[in-house]
Amino acid sequence: QLQASGGGLVQTGGSLRLSCAASGFTLDYYAIGWFRQAPGKEREGVSCIASSDGSTYYAESVKGRFTISGDNAMKTVYLQMNSLKPEDTAVYYCAARTPFEGAIQSMGVPADFGSWGQGTLVTVSS
């Protein structure tokens, strides 16, 4: 199970930190990804982290502004979002890809992720 939290309303240039609490995974190696979906748009991958080696991936649109990290056990994954822009407004979802071994090479597609948390709304006002 995945539980996402941390969304809210923030002004342009502000920051938010999203959290994704993961439980019930029996496999040692998996990846946790953050996706977002804005009204009328397809769900897009934002960032991903691998439990095996902590490798990460970022979409070009967020590179340099967002940072994904996990606690030591990778049971909680964070998405630190800085320098937020109105175009970052979306419902953000965390998802798990199991099993997943090795380094992150790409985000993959939503269908690669079998477990999803509920979304958390991020609204960036201009």
N, CA, C and O of each residue as an XYZ file, in Angstrom:
504
protein
N       0.834     -1.195      0.000
C       0.000      0.000      0.000
C       0.872      1.250      0.000
O       1.972      1.267      0.553
N       0.360      2.272     -0.624
C       1.067      3.536     -0.698
C       0.145      4.652     -0.236
O      -1.036      4.680     -0.585
N       0.680      5.553      0.535
C      -0.087      6.677      1.060
C       0.672      7.956      0.760
O       1.749      8.197      1.306
N       0.100      8.772     -0.112
C       0.736     10.034     -0.477
C       0.138     11.175      0.337
O      -1.049     11.172      0.664
N       0.982     12.148      0.654
C       0.522     13.314      1.397
C       1.450     14.492      1.118
O       2.512     14.336      0.515
N       1.032     15.664      1.564
C       1.897     16.833      1.467
C       1.498     17.876      0.451
O       2.136     18.925      0.362
N       0.456     17.611     -0.317
C       0.038     18.591     -1.304
C      -0.570     19.821     -0.648
O      -0.822     19.840      0.557
N      -0.802     20.842     -1.458
C      -1.394     22.058     -0.940
C      -1.328     23.175     -1.947
O      -1.019     22.969     -3.121
N      -1.628     24.373     -1.459
C      -1.619     25.577     -2.293
C      -0.361     26.376     -1.963
O      -0.061     26.630     -0.796
N       0.362     26.764     -2.996
C       1.592     27.516     -2.798
C       1.720     28.539     -3.919
O       1.198     28.333     -5.015
N       2.399     29.620     -3.652
C       2.614     30.628     -4.675
C       3.784     30.245     -5.578
O       4.633     29.430     -5.217
N       3.803     30.847     -6.741
C       4.914     30.631     -7.662
C       6.234     30.920     -6.968
O       6.397     31.938     -6.295
N       7.176     29.994     -7.149
C       8.467     30.131     -6.508
C       8.568     29.454     -5.158
O       9.654     29.332     -4.592
N       7.441     29.019     -4.648
C       7.420     28.376     -3.349
C       7.844     26.924     -3.399
O       8.240     26.408     -4.444
N       7.754     26.269     -2.241
C       8.196     24.885     -2.099
C       7.148     24.045     -1.387
O       6.362     24.541     -0.580
N       7.161     22.773     -1.708
C       6.347     21.779     -1.015
C       7.141     20.488     -0.955
O       7.989     20.228     -1.810
N       6.865     19.684      0.053
C       7.463     18.360      0.116
C       6.355     17.318      0.191
O       5.546     17.315      1.119
N       6.334     16.454     -0.782
C       5.384     15.353     -0.799
C       6.016     14.131     -0.145
O       7.226     13.918     -0.232
N       5.181     13.336      0.509
C       5.640     12.103      1.131
C       4.838     10.936      0.604
O       3.647     11.063      0.318
N       5.494      9.801      0.478
C       4.828      8.567      0.060
C       5.245      7.471      1.022
O       6.393      7.028      1.004
N       4.320      7.031      1.861
C       4.593      5.976      2.823
C       4.238      4.643      2.203
O       3.101      4.425      1.786
N       5.219      3.747      2.143
C       5.027      2.437      1.523
C       4.993      1.349      2.581
O       5.794      1.356      3.515
N       4.069      0.419      2.433
C       3.986     -0.689      3.377
C       3.519     -1.938      2.652
O       2.864     -1.868      1.613
N       3.867     -3.069      3.217
C       3.374     -4.325      2.678
C       4.203     -4.919      1.559
O       3.832     -5.954      1.005
N       5.332     -4.285      1.206
C       6.175     -4.848      0.156
C       6.997     -5.988      0.732
O       7.681     -5.815      1.740
N       6.933     -7.137      0.105
C       7.681     -8.290      0.572
C       8.985     -8.476     -0.192
O       9.852     -9.237      0.236
N       9.128     -7.800     -1.298
C      10.341     -7.913     -2.078
C      11.356     -6.875     -1.625
O      10.996     -5.798     -1.147
N      12.622     -7.214     -1.782
C      13.663     -6.309     -1.330
C      13.889     -5.171     -2.313
O      14.279     -4.072     -1.918
N      13.646     -5.430     -3.580
C      14.011     -4.439     -4.581
C      12.789     -3.956     -5.340
O      12.033     -4.741     -5.913
N      12.620     -2.661     -5.327
C      11.507     -2.046     -6.024
C      11.873     -0.608     -6.340
O      12.903     -0.106     -5.890
N      11.041      0.039     -7.101
C      11.222      1.448     -7.415
C       9.950      2.192     -7.035
O       8.842      1.678     -7.185
N      10.126      3.376     -6.553
C       8.994      4.256     -6.235
C       9.050      5.458     -7.174
O      10.083      6.114     -7.303
N       7.959      5.724     -7.804
C       7.892      6.836     -8.739
C       6.808      7.827     -8.359
O       5.815      7.483     -7.718
N       7.026      9.056     -8.771
C       5.995     10.092     -8.645
C       5.512     10.453    -10.052
O       6.302     10.726    -10.955
N       4.204     10.445    -10.198
C       3.560     10.857    -11.435
C       2.652     12.038    -11.110
O       2.305     12.265     -9.951
N       2.274     12.777    -12.131
C       1.305     13.853    -11.926
C       0.353     13.914    -13.105
O       0.688     13.530    -14.225
N      -0.835     14.405    -12.823
C      -1.839     14.531    -13.867
C      -2.575     15.842    -13.681
O      -3.252     16.064    -12.677
N      -2.426     16.701    -14.674
C      -3.134     17.972    -14.674
C      -4.471     17.795    -15.386
O      -4.613     16.877    -16.193
N      -5.451     18.648    -15.107
C      -6.759     18.527    -15.756
C      -6.628     18.511    -17.276
O      -5.981     19.376    -17.866
N      -7.252     17.516    -17.897
C      -7.253     17.427    -19.346
C      -5.970     16.913    -19.956
O      -5.830     16.887    -21.179
N      -5.030     16.503    -19.121
C      -3.745     16.018    -19.637
C      -3.503     14.583    -19.208
O      -4.121     14.081    -18.270
N      -2.598     13.942    -19.910
C      -2.236     12.576    -19.552
C      -1.342     12.566    -18.316
O      -0.673     13.547    -17.992
N      -1.359     11.439    -17.652
C      -0.484     11.270    -16.496
C       0.963     11.215    -16.981
O       1.278     10.501    -17.933
N       1.825     11.961    -16.333
C       3.222     11.994    -16.747
C       4.144     11.656    -15.581
O       3.854     11.973    -14.427
N       5.242     11.015    -15.898
C       6.221     10.675    -14.890
C       7.037     11.886    -14.498
O       7.431     12.684    -15.349
N       7.288     12.020    -13.216
C       8.026     13.155    -12.696
C       9.403     12.734    -12.207
O      10.414     13.326    -12.584
N       9.433     11.707    -11.367
C      10.701     11.286    -10.787
C      10.553      9.873    -10.256
O       9.448      9.403     -9.986
N      11.692      9.204    -10.111
C      11.677      7.820     -9.677
C      12.962      7.518     -8.918
O      14.007      8.107     -9.194
N      12.880      6.595     -7.960
C      14.051      6.203     -7.193
C      14.040      4.696     -6.997
O      12.986      4.099     -6.775
N      15.225      4.078     -7.081
C      15.342      2.632     -6.928
C      15.773      2.294     -5.508
O      16.651      2.948     -4.946
N      15.157      1.279     -4.935
C      15.506      0.899     -3.564
C      16.861      0.220     -3.494
O      17.527      0.274     -2.461
N      17.282     -0.426     -4.593
C      18.515     -1.210     -4.555
C      19.760     -0.347     -4.423
O      20.687     -0.701     -3.694
N      19.787      0.786     -5.126
C      21.010      1.594     -5.104
C      20.751      3.088     -4.955
O      21.685      3.890     -4.973
N      19.486      3.458     -4.809
C      19.162      4.870     -4.622
C      19.292      5.704     -5.872
O      19.237      6.932     -5.802
N      19.462      5.065     -7.018
C      19.569      5.832     -8.257
C      18.244      6.518     -8.550
O      17.183      6.048     -8.137
N      18.316      7.624     -9.260
C      17.135      8.447     -9.479
C      16.989      8.846    -10.937
O      17.923      8.764    -11.735
N      15.796      9.274    -11.241
C      15.487      9.801    -12.569
C      14.583     11.008    -12.388
O      13.731     11.028    -11.500
N      14.771     12.012    -13.233
C      13.917     13.193    -13.209
C      13.476     13.530    -14.627
O      14.255     13.434    -15.575
N      12.230     13.921    -14.752
C      11.769     14.457    -16.023
C      12.473     15.790    -16.266
O      12.824     16.497    -15.321
N      12.674     16.124    -17.532
C      13.372     17.362    -17.872
C      12.672     18.580    -17.282
O      13.323     19.547    -16.888
N      11.360     18.528    -17.223
C      10.585     19.674    -16.755
C      10.802     19.994    -15.287
O      10.489     21.101    -14.849
N      11.333     19.050    -14.516
C      11.517     19.280    -13.085
C      12.972     19.186    -12.650
O      13.298     19.448    -11.492
N      13.842     18.815    -13.573
C      15.244     18.626    -13.233
C      15.818     19.934    -12.688
O      15.621     21.004    -13.264
N      16.527     19.827    -11.576
C      17.099     21.001    -10.946
C      16.180     21.692     -9.961
O      16.624     22.543     -9.190
N      14.915     21.341     -9.975
C      13.954     21.958     -9.045
C      13.404     20.942     -8.047
O      13.140     21.289     -6.896
N      13.231     19.715     -8.467
C      12.672     18.665     -7.614
C      13.782     17.709     -7.199
O      14.732     17.475     -7.946
N      13.647     17.164     -5.998
C      14.587     16.164     -5.499
C      13.816     15.022     -4.866
O      12.970     15.236     -3.998
N      14.112     13.809     -5.306
C      13.475     12.622     -4.734
C      14.463     11.966     -3.786
O      15.662     11.917     -4.061
N      13.956     11.465     -2.674
C      14.818     10.795     -1.709
C      13.984      9.804     -0.922
O      12.754      9.838     -0.948
N      14.678      8.921     -0.223
C      13.974      7.946      0.594
C      14.655      7.802      1.940
O      15.841      8.103      2.072
N      13.923      7.349      2.931
C      14.555      7.088      4.210
C      15.404      5.825      4.081
O      15.426      5.196      3.023
N      16.101      5.454      5.151
C      17.064      4.353      5.057
C      16.420      3.051      4.585
O      17.028      2.292      3.830
N      15.246      2.805      5.011
C      14.575      1.565      4.636
C      13.752      1.718      3.359
O      13.116      0.772      2.895
N      13.777      2.926      2.803
C      12.990      3.212      1.602
C      11.513      2.920      1.826
O      10.799      2.542      0.898
N      11.059      3.098      3.070
C       9.645      2.912      3.337
C       8.868      4.211      3.211
O       7.642      4.208      3.102
N       9.586      5.308      3.227
C       8.974      6.599      2.924
C       9.836      7.294      1.882
O      11.048      7.432      2.044
N       9.195      7.723      0.826
C       9.889      8.422     -0.254
C       9.354      9.844     -0.315
O       8.148     10.078     -0.232
N      10.270     10.779     -0.460
C       9.908     12.183     -0.467
C      10.155     12.796     -1.849
O      11.046     12.376     -2.587
N       9.363     13.772     -2.164
C       9.599     14.582     -3.352
C       9.631     16.037     -2.906
O       8.592     16.646     -2.649
N      10.838     16.582     -2.818
C      11.004     17.982     -2.465
C      10.863     18.814     -3.727
O      11.617     18.640     -4.685
N       9.901     19.711     -3.721
C       9.618     20.511     -4.912
C       9.900     21.974     -4.605
O       9.226     22.589     -3.778
N      10.893     22.519     -5.274
C      11.272     23.919     -5.099
C      11.013     24.703     -6.379
O      10.808     24.129     -7.448
N      11.027     26.006     -6.249
C      10.825     26.893     -7.405
C       9.602     26.476     -8.212
O       9.657     26.360     -9.436
N       8.520     26.257     -7.519
C       7.316     25.756     -8.173
C       6.743     26.774     -9.149
O       6.810     27.985     -8.940
N       6.185     26.241    -10.209
C       5.600     27.043    -11.277
C       4.123     26.684    -11.426
O       3.718     25.589    -11.037
N       3.317     27.582    -11.978
C       1.900     27.240    -12.185
C       1.717     25.958    -12.997
O       0.751     25.226    -12.777
N       2.615     25.677    -13.919
C       2.498     24.455    -14.723
C       2.789     23.181    -13.940
O       2.608     22.079    -14.458
N       3.237     23.322    -12.701
C       3.409     22.154    -11.839
C       2.096     21.758    -11.159
O       2.021     20.725    -10.494
N       1.079     22.575    -11.327
C      -0.224     22.273    -10.735
C      -0.775     20.975    -11.294
O      -0.909     20.817    -12.507
N      -1.093     20.047    -10.402
C      -1.587     18.722    -10.809
C      -1.901     17.907     -9.570
O      -1.565     18.291     -8.449
N      -2.547     16.785     -9.792
C      -2.654     15.775     -8.755
C      -1.422     14.887     -8.877
O      -1.127     14.355     -9.947
N      -0.716     14.739     -7.781
C       0.519     13.952     -7.757
C       0.233     12.591     -7.128
O      -0.408     12.496     -6.082
N       0.715     11.554     -7.779
C       0.541     10.177     -7.325
C       1.903      9.527     -7.117
O       2.837      9.766     -7.883
N       2.013      8.709     -6.084
C       3.184      7.862     -5.973
C       2.784      6.444     -6.354
O       1.637      6.037     -6.167
N       3.726      5.713     -6.880
C       3.461      4.370     -7.376
C       4.702      3.511     -7.191
O       5.823      4.017     -7.143
N       4.489      2.218     -7.089
C       5.580      1.283     -6.869
C       5.705      0.326     -8.040
O       4.710     -0.144     -8.593
N       6.931      0.050     -8.401
C       7.236     -0.898     -9.462
C       8.004     -2.041     -8.817
O       9.138     -1.863     -8.372
N       7.374     -3.229     -8.767
C       7.991     -4.384     -8.125
C       7.909     -5.602     -9.026
O       6.881     -5.790     -9.676
N       8.943     -6.448     -9.100
C      10.255     -6.153     -8.547
C      11.020     -5.218     -9.464
O      10.702     -5.095    -10.647
N      12.002     -4.576     -8.929
C      12.862     -3.724     -9.743
C      14.253     -3.751     -9.161
O      14.476     -3.283     -8.045
N      15.177     -4.290     -9.901
C      16.569     -4.348     -9.467
C      17.443     -3.535    -10.396
O      17.127     -3.331    -11.569
N      18.548     -3.077     -9.841
C      19.476     -2.324    -10.658
C      19.205     -0.840    -10.613
O      18.368     -0.362     -9.848
N      19.932     -0.118    -11.450
C      19.843      1.334    -11.467
C      18.677      1.810    -12.331
O      18.284      1.165    -13.303
N      18.149      2.948    -11.941
C      17.097      3.580    -12.736
C      17.705      4.111    -14.030
O      18.676      4.866    -13.993
N      17.154      3.731    -15.150
C      17.596      4.233    -16.443
C      16.596      5.208    -17.045
O      16.957      6.135    -17.771
N      15.346      4.974    -16.726
C      14.298      5.838    -17.241
C      13.105      5.761    -16.311
O      13.075      4.952    -15.383
N      12.131      6.603    -16.566
C      10.952      6.642    -15.700
C      10.056      5.442    -15.921
O       9.409      4.979    -14.981
N      10.000      4.927    -17.135
C       9.020      3.910    -17.462
C       7.665      4.574    -17.705
O       7.554      5.799    -17.757
N       6.663      3.752    -17.850
C       5.315      4.258    -18.087
C       4.420      3.845    -16.937
O       4.764      2.930    -16.188
N       3.275      4.500    -16.779
C       2.404      4.147    -15.652
C       2.073      2.659    -15.574
O       1.919      2.117    -14.479
N       1.963      2.001    -16.712
C       1.619      0.580    -16.709
C       2.706     -0.290    -16.088
O       2.447     -1.437    -15.723
N       3.917      0.243    -15.965
C       5.005     -0.511    -15.328
C       4.846     -0.564    -13.816
O       5.476     -1.388    -13.153
N       4.022      0.294    -13.277
C       3.862      0.428    -11.831
C       2.562     -0.245    -11.404
O       1.483      0.139    -11.855
N       2.664     -1.239    -10.543
C       1.504     -2.039    -10.191
C       0.716     -1.550     -8.999
O      -0.454     -1.898     -8.840
N       1.347     -0.740     -8.153
C       0.664     -0.259     -6.951
C       0.652      1.263     -6.960
O       1.656      1.914     -7.246
N      -0.513      1.806     -6.638
C      -0.664      3.255     -6.675
C      -1.276      3.756     -5.374
O      -2.140      3.111     -4.779
N      -0.810      4.909     -4.958
C      -1.437      5.573     -3.828
C      -2.515      6.517     -4.318
O      -2.670      6.729     -5.521
N      -3.253      7.078     -3.386
C      -4.232      8.084     -3.780
C      -3.481      9.362     -4.123
O      -2.353      9.542     -3.666
N      -4.042     10.212     -4.877
C      -3.355     11.417     -5.291
C      -3.384     12.495     -4.218
O      -4.214     12.480     -3.309
N      -2.457     13.425     -4.352
C      -2.440     14.600     -3.496
C      -2.329     15.823     -4.404
O      -1.471     15.880     -5.285
N      -3.199     16.790     -4.179
C      -3.311     17.928     -5.087
C      -2.287     18.996     -4.754
O      -2.160     19.428     -3.608
N      -1.565     19.411     -5.775
C      -0.624     20.523     -5.669
C      -1.134     21.644     -6.567
O      -1.330     21.454     -7.767
N      -1.342     22.798     -5.978
C      -1.814     23.955     -6.734
C      -0.816     25.087     -6.559
O      -0.523     25.503     -5.438
N      -0.299     25.578     -7.670
C       0.663     26.670     -7.640
C      -0.008     27.895     -8.252
O      -0.358     27.902     -9.433
N      -0.178     28.902     -7.452
C      -0.849     30.117     -7.924
C       0.170     31.086     -8.522
O       1.317     31.167     -8.082
N      -0.290     31.820     -9.542
C       0.609     32.770    -10.215
C       0.551     34.134     -9.568
O       1.243     35.054    -10.006
